[in-house]
């Protein structure tokens, strides 16, 4: 009788652990927006009374402040398009410390028109790192698209990398939205002279 209850107990534990792993994996998969088998963060925003020249300047200043590289500024039929790339480190967590196991590069595109803009984050690629003989963490030259569902041998770190991407992009989006509505003319009006009383 005791043997049956112990087996039943452990089989339930294994079942619950398996379900948690499957749910965690599917949660991380659904966390990132996928369009045509590519991870894409995309949104169109309208702005009140901010001309496209100022939106363009705000977008460019934000890209520079965020240290994006390879900024390309091009004219479109009715506005501007800015394209840039960036990269951020991702970490594997050990028992006592965390160490960099790679980096993820991505591309951002910001297009502006009169009183509106849209952003697009895409082309997320994981770059493998390893420790060299001098104990420095360096790139190996191997890459893997973040859209890949499986990373054999280190699936937990792969899901952690996806969660880190979700958090980072959402923080960047929130910061971009604040930067895009900056209007120095309205700032000066709001900070007008104070009358003595």
C-alpha positions in Angstrom: 0.0 0.0 0.0 2.8 2.4 0.9 4.7 1.6 -2.3 1.7 2.5 -4.4 1.2 5.8 -2.7 4.8 6.8 -3.1 4.8 5.9 -6.8 1.5 7.9 -7.2 3.1 10.9 -5.3 6.2 10.9 -7.6 4.2 10.4 -10.8 2.0 13.5 -9.8 5.2 15.5 -9.1 6.7 14.6 -12.5 3.4 15.4 -14.2 3.1 18.8 -12.6 6.8 19.6 -13.4 6.3 18.6 -17.0 3.2 20.7 -17.3 5.0 23.7 -15.8 7.8 23.3 -18.3 5.4 23.1 -21.2 3.4 26.1 -20.0 6.5 28.1 -19.3 7.8 27.4 -22.8 4.6 28.3 -24.5 4.3 31.5 -22.4 7.8 32.6 -23.5 6.9 31.7 -27.1 3.7 33.7 -27.0 5.5 36.6 -25.2 7.2 37.8 -28.4 5.0 39.0 -31.2 5.6 36.9 -34.4 4.6 38.0 -37.9 5.4 35.8 -40.9 7.7 33.7 -38.7 9.7 36.7 -37.6 9.7 38.5 -34.2 8.3 42.0 -34.9 7.4 44.7 -32.4 5.4 47.2 -34.4 3.0 50.1 -33.7 1.7 53.2 -35.4 1.2 56.3 -33.1 -0.4 59.6 -33.9 0.7 62.8 -32.3 -1.2 66.1 -31.9 0.2 69.1 -33.7 3.8 67.8 -33.9 5.1 68.4 -37.5 7.1 65.7 -39.2 10.3 67.7 -39.1 10.2 67.7 -35.3 9.2 64.1 -35.1 12.2 63.3 -37.3 14.5 65.3 -35.1 13.1 63.6 -31.9 13.5 60.2 -33.4 17.1 60.9 -34.5 18.0 62.4 -31.1 16.5 59.4 -29.4 18.5 56.9 -31.5 21.7 58.8 -30.7 20.9 59.0 -27.0 20.2 55.3 -26.9 23.6 54.6 -28.6 22.2 52.9 -31.7 24.8 52.4 -34.4 24.7 52.5 -38.2 21.9 55.1 -38.3 20.7 55.6 -41.8 18.4 58.5 -42.5 16.4 58.4 -45.8 13.6 60.4 -47.3 10.3 58.7 -48.2 7.4 60.0 -50.3 5.8 61.9 -47.4 8.3 61.8 -44.5 11.5 60.2 -43.2 12.7 56.7 -42.4 15.4 56.1 -39.8 17.1 52.7 -39.6 19.6 51.6 -37.0 21.0 48.6 -35.2 21.9 47.7 -31.7 23.0 44.8 -29.5 22.6 43.9 -25.9 24.2 41.2 -23.7 22.3 38.2 -22.3 23.3 36.1 -19.4 23.2 32.5 -18.2 22.5 32.2 -14.5 24.6 29.7 -12.5 24.3 28.7 -8.8 26.4 31.6 -7.6 26.9 34.0 -10.4 25.6 34.9 -13.8 27.9 35.1 -16.9 27.4 36.4 -20.4 26.5 33.6 -22.7 25.9 35.8 -25.7 24.4 38.9 -27.2 21.3 39.7 -29.2 21.5 42.1 -32.1 18.4 43.7 -33.6 17.3 46.4 -36.1 14.9 49.3 -35.5 13.1 51.3 -38.1 11.3 54.6 -37.3 9.2 56.2 -40.0 7.6 59.7 -39.6 4.8 61.5 -41.4 2.9 64.6 -40.5 1.5 64.1 -37.0 2.3 60.4 -36.8 5.1 57.9 -36.6 5.6 54.1 -36.6 8.4 52.0 -35.1 9.4 48.4 -36.0 11.9 46.3 -34.0 12.9 43.2 -35.9 15.9 40.9 -37.0 16.7 39.6 -33.5 19.8 37.3 -33.8 21.5 35.6 -30.9 25.4 35.6 -31.1 27.0 32.7 -29.2 29.8 33.6 -26.7 32.3 31.4 -25.0 35.2 31.8 -22.5 38.6 31.9 -24.2 41.9 30.7 -22.6 42.4 34.0 -20.9 38.9 33.6 -19.2 37.4 36.4 -21.3 34.0 36.0 -22.8 34.2 36.5 -26.5 32.0 35.8 -29.6 32.3 32.5 -31.3 31.0 33.7 -34.7 28.0 31.3 -34.5 24.5 32.9 -34.6 20.9 31.7 -34.1 17.7 33.6 -35.0 15.7 34.3 -31.8 12.6 33.0 -33.6 13.9 29.4 -33.3 11.8 27.6 -30.7 14.5 25.1 -29.5 18.0 25.5 -28.2 19.1 22.0 -27.3 21.0 21.6 -24.1 20.1 25.0 -22.8 16.4 25.6 -23.4 16.0 27.4 -20.0 18.6 30.1 -21.0 17.0 30.4 -24.4 13.6 31.2 -22.9 15.4 33.6 -20.5 16.9 35.4 -23.5 13.4 35.8 -25.0 12.0 37.2 -21.8 15.0 39.6 -21.6 14.2 40.7 -25.1 10.6 41.3 -24.3 11.4 43.5 -21.3 14.2 45.4 -23.1 12.0 46.3 -26.2 9.0 47.3 -24.0 11.3 49.6 -22.0 12.7 51.1 -25.2 9.2 51.6 -26.7 8.0 53.4 -23.5 11.1 55.7 -23.7 10.6 56.3 -27.5 7.0 57.3 -27.0 8.1 59.9 -24.4 10.9 61.2 -26.7 8.6 61.5 -29.8 6.1 63.9 -28.1 8.8 66.3 -27.0 7.9 69.8 -28.4 10.3 72.6 -27.3 7.7 75.3 -28.4 5.1 73.9 -26.0 7.8 73.6 -23.3 8.5 77.3 -23.6 4.8 78.3 -23.5 4.3 76.1 -20.4 7.3 77.7 -18.7 6.2 81.2 -19.4 7.1 84.2 -17.2 5.9 84.2 -13.7 4.0 87.3 -12.6 4.8 88.8 -9.3 2.0 89.0 -6.8 
